[in-house]
Amino acid sequence: MSQLFLFPSALKRDPAVKAWMHKHAGELGTIAQRWFEIMRACGDDVRELLHDGHPTACVGEAAFGYVNAFKAHVNVGFFRGAEISDPDGLLEGTGKFMRHVKLMPGRDVNAAALVKLIGTAYADMKRRLEAE
């Protein structure tokens, strides 16, 4: 049985994601939007939707990443984050599959490492889909 998190309703550009970004227009929203744009730019096959109230990026219909804004931080998360390479040690969490990077205003993040991590999650999901 597949352990992929599939969303057949994912769209190239989901109006609900645009509305979420508009609603989160402050500093945390800006952080979330920056990193979600990087997820969107991973490939022509990236689709999106709101899942559990936050923007989720998919390879086709298979979720690979998300962003979510909280009161004081933003999570950039990965649905199979426990299984991807994280040489810079950015990932947090103890779940069986998911991991996230916590970003806070005024706190530096290794942007190059996070861009690489997003690309790794995207490529990992593409490989998983090809293997199915």
N, C-alpha and C positions, 0 to 999 in steps of 0.2 A: 504494500500500500504506500502511495506517495506521501511524503511528509512535507510537501510544498504547500504553501498557503496561497490558494488560487482565488482570484477575483475576476470572473468573466465579465463583470460590468466595468472594468477599468477602461478609461478613455485616454486618448492622446492628450487632451487638455480638459480636465473636469471643471466645470463652472463652480462646483462646490469647493474645490481647492482654492480657486481664485477668491471666492467669498471668505474662506478661512483666512487667507493672507490679508485681505482687506480688514477683517475684524481684528487681526493681530498686527496692527500697523505700527506699534511702538518698537522700542529697542529690541525686545525679545523676538517680535515678529520679523524684524529686519534680519536678525541672526538666522531664524528658521528659514526665511525665504532664500537667503544666500546659499545655504547648504542644500535646500531642496532643488534649487536651480542647477546645482552641480549634479544631483541625481538625475534630473531631467536630461542633462546634456550627455549622459553616458552612452546613449545610442538611439537610433531611430525607432527602436522597438520598445522604448520606455513608455509606459502608460501610467495613469494615476487615478486615485480616488480618495475619498475620505473613508478611513476605516477607524472605528472607535473614536471618531471625532477629530482625527488628525490626518494630515496629508501623508499618503502612502505611495511609494514608487514601486512599479512592477516592471519586470521583463515580460512583455506580453501581459499575461494575467497572473504571473507568479511574483508575489511581493518579495522585494529585496531590501527596502529601506523605508524609513519614515522620519518625519520631524514632529516634534510636539513642544509647545511653549507652556511652561508652568509659571508660577508666581515670580520666581527668581532665576530660572534657568531654562535652557532649551536642551532637549535630548535629540541627538541624531542617532537613530537606532537602525539595527540590522536584524532581519528575521532569522538569519542563520549565522548570526555573529559569533556564536560559540565555536563555530567550525571554520572560520576564516583566519587567515594569517594577520596578526597584529604586531609586527615587529617593534613598533614604537610604544606599545602598551597603553593605547588610548581607551580601549574598551573597558566598560564597567558592567557589573551584573553577574548574577549567579544562576540564571535560568538555564534550562536544558538546551534551549536553542538560541534565544535572543540575547543581544548585548547592545549597549548604547554608549555614546560619548556625551558627557554632560558639559555644556557650554554656558558660561556666565558672562554677562557684560563686565568689561574691565579686566577679565582674566584671559591671559594669552592662551592660545591653542596652537599646536603645531599644524598650521593650515595645510602644508604640503603632505603631511602624514595623513590627515583626515581626507584630503582629496584622494590619496592613494587607497585608503581604506574603503571609500565609497566605490571606487573603481574595482577593487578586489571583490566586494560584495556583489556588484553587478556581474562581473565575469564569472564568479562562482555560481550565481543563479543561472546564467546562460548555460554553463556546463551541466548543471543539474537537469535543466530542461532538455538538453540534447541527449542526455543519458536515459531519459524516460521512455 
